[in-house]
Amino acid sequence: MNIMKRDVSKIFSLVILGLLVFSFLAPFVFAADSNVNNMAYDNAAYATKGAVSGILGYIGGALAPLFGDKEVLTRIFFAILLYMILYSVIKMMFPNKRAITIIITFLITAISLLALPSNFIEAIRTQYGAMGAAILSVIPFMIMLVFTLKVGNALVARIVWAFYVVYYFALYVYMIAATNS
């Protein structure tokens, strides 16, 4: 059984190293010659572009009230969040009265949102966006950390971390160069 574990570990290590090498080859992929004028492809691309833009236009028009001036969807999400927080607090005040807790929580949430000005929603939404961005930027690091701890092979872990650092640094340099040009 121990021999089989080592074989699986070696295969897994080779697959990970192969994926890393393959990802380094991505910049060398070239697109087809842009001077080729093929009418069938142009017509298909034009038709697809028209269909997709029509569908997206319809969806955008249908969703406009949710994201427009009144920001109904944002208010709904804030209402859900406020309801969850208030429910937790009011439940401590009325531990055995579930119906009363739900009604009081709903009333406080409704009154709070009715009196909430739109510019306050815009201001507080920025904070939630910053929180989401902070969490999303930490998640890849945590995935890498857990992966390298679970892989059990120090060489693979070091190579993966080296790739991560080089790739992250390359993206950072690219973003700086793209914003300066």
C-alpha positions in Angstrom: 0.0 0.0 0.0 2.9 2.3 0.8 4.4 1.8 -2.7 1.1 2.7 -4.3 0.9 5.9 -2.3 4.4 6.9 -3.5 3.4 6.1 -7.1 0.3 8.2 -6.9 2.3 11.0 -5.3 4.8 10.9 -8.1 2.1 10.9 -10.8 0.3 13.8 -9.1 3.6 15.7 -8.8 4.3 15.1 -12.5 0.8 16.3 -13.5 1.1 19.5 -11.4 4.6 20.2 -12.9 3.2 19.5 -16.4 0.4 21.9 -15.9 2.8 24.6 -14.7 5.0 24.1 -17.8 2.0 24.1 -20.1 0.8 27.4 -18.5 4.1 29.0 -19.3 3.6 28.0 -23.0 0.4 30.0 -23.3 2.0 33.2 -24.6 3.4 31.3 -27.6 0.0 30.4 -29.0 -0.7 32.4 -32.2 -4.0 33.3 -33.7 -5.0 32.7 -37.3 -3.9 35.2 -40.0 -6.2 38.2 -39.8 -5.8 38.9 -43.5 -7.8 35.9 -44.5 -11.2 37.0 -45.7 -13.6 34.2 -45.3 -17.2 35.3 -45.9 -18.9 32.4 -44.1 -17.0 33.1 -40.9 -17.7 36.8 -41.1 -21.4 36.2 -41.7 -21.6 33.7 -38.8 -19.8 36.1 -36.5 -22.0 39.0 -37.5 -25.2 37.0 -36.9 -23.9 35.7 -33.6 -22.9 39.1 -32.4 -26.4 40.5 -33.4 -28.2 37.7 -31.5 -26.1 38.0 -28.4 -26.4 41.8 -28.3 -30.2 41.5 -28.7 -30.5 39.0 -25.9 -28.2 41.1 -23.6 -30.2 44.2 -24.5 -33.4 42.5 -23.5 -31.9 41.2 -20.3 -30.4 44.6 -19.5 -33.8 46.3 -20.1 -35.5 43.8 -17.8 -33.0 44.2 -15.0 -32.7 48.0 -15.3 -35.2 48.7 -12.5 -33.2 46.5 -10.1 -30.0 48.3 -10.7 -31.2 51.8 -11.8 -31.7 54.9 -9.7 -33.8 53.2 -7.0 -31.4 50.2 -6.7 -34.1 47.8 -5.7 -31.9 44.7 -5.7 -29.3 46.4 -3.6 -32.0 47.4 -1.1 -33.3 43.8 -1.1 -29.9 42.5 -0.3 -29.4 45.1 2.5 -32.8 44.2 3.8 -31.9 40.5 4.0 -28.6 41.3 5.7 -30.3 43.7 8.2 -33.0 41.2 8.9 -30.5 38.5 9.7 -28.7 40.8 12.1 -31.8 42.1 13.8 -33.3 38.7 14.1 -30.3 37.5 16.0 -30.5 40.4 18.4 -34.3 40.3 18.9 -34.3 36.6 19.4 -32.2 37.1 22.5 -34.9 39.5 23.8 -37.7 37.1 23.1 -36.2 33.6 23.3 -39.4 31.6 23.3 -41.6 33.8 21.1 -40.6 33.0 17.5 -43.6 34.7 15.9 -43.1 37.9 17.8 -39.4 37.9 16.9 -40.2 37.5 13.2 -42.8 40.2 13.2 -40.7 42.7 15.2 -37.7 42.0 13.0 -39.7 42.5 9.8 -41.2 45.8 11.0 -37.8 47.2 12.1 -36.2 46.2 8.8 -39.1 47.7 6.8 -39.0 51.0 8.7 -35.2 51.1 8.4 -35.2 50.7 4.7 -38.0 53.1 4.0 -36.1 55.8 5.8 -32.8 55.0 4.2 -31.7 57.6 1.7 -30.2 56.5 -1.7 -26.9 58.3 -1.2 -26.4 56.4 2.0 -26.8 53.1 0.1 -24.2 54.3 -2.4 -21.8 55.1 0.4 -22.2 51.9 2.3 -22.2 49.8 -0.8 -18.6 50.9 -1.4 -17.5 49.4 2.0 -19.1 46.0 1.1 -17.4 46.1 -2.2 -14.0 46.7 -0.5 -14.8 43.9 1.9 -15.6 41.6 -1.0 -12.5 42.6 -2.9 -10.3 41.9 0.2 -11.9 38.5 0.7 -11.6 37.6 -3.0 -7.9 38.6 -3.1 -7.1 36.4 0.0 -8.9 33.3 -1.3 -6.3 32.3 -4.0 -3.6 32.7 -1.4 -5.5 30.4 1.0 -6.1 27.8 -1.7 -2.4 27.8 -2.5 -1.5 27.4 1.2 -3.9 24.5 1.8 -2.8 22.8 -1.5 0.9 23.0 -0.7 0.3 21.8 2.9 -1.7 18.8 1.6 0.5 17.8 -1.3 3.1 16.3 1.0 6.0 16.9 -1.3 8.3 19.8 -0.5 9.7 20.0 -4.0 6.2 20.3 -5.6 5.2 22.8 -2.9 8.2 25.0 -3.6 7.7 24.9 -7.3 4.1 25.8 -7.0 4.8 28.7 -4.7 7.6 29.9 -7.0 5.2 29.7 -10.0 2.6 31.6 -7.9 5.0 34.4 -7.0 6.4 34.8 -10.5 2.9 34.7 -12.1 1.5 37.2 -9.5 4.5 39.5 -10.0 4.1 39.3 -13.8 0.4 40.2 -13.5 1.3 43.1 -11.3 3.9 44.4 -13.7 1.5 44.0 -16.6 -1.2 46.0 -14.8 1.2 48.8 -14.0 2.4 48.9 -17.6 -1.2 48.8 -18.9 -2.3 51.7 -16.7 0.7 53.8 -17.6 0.3 53.4 -21.4 
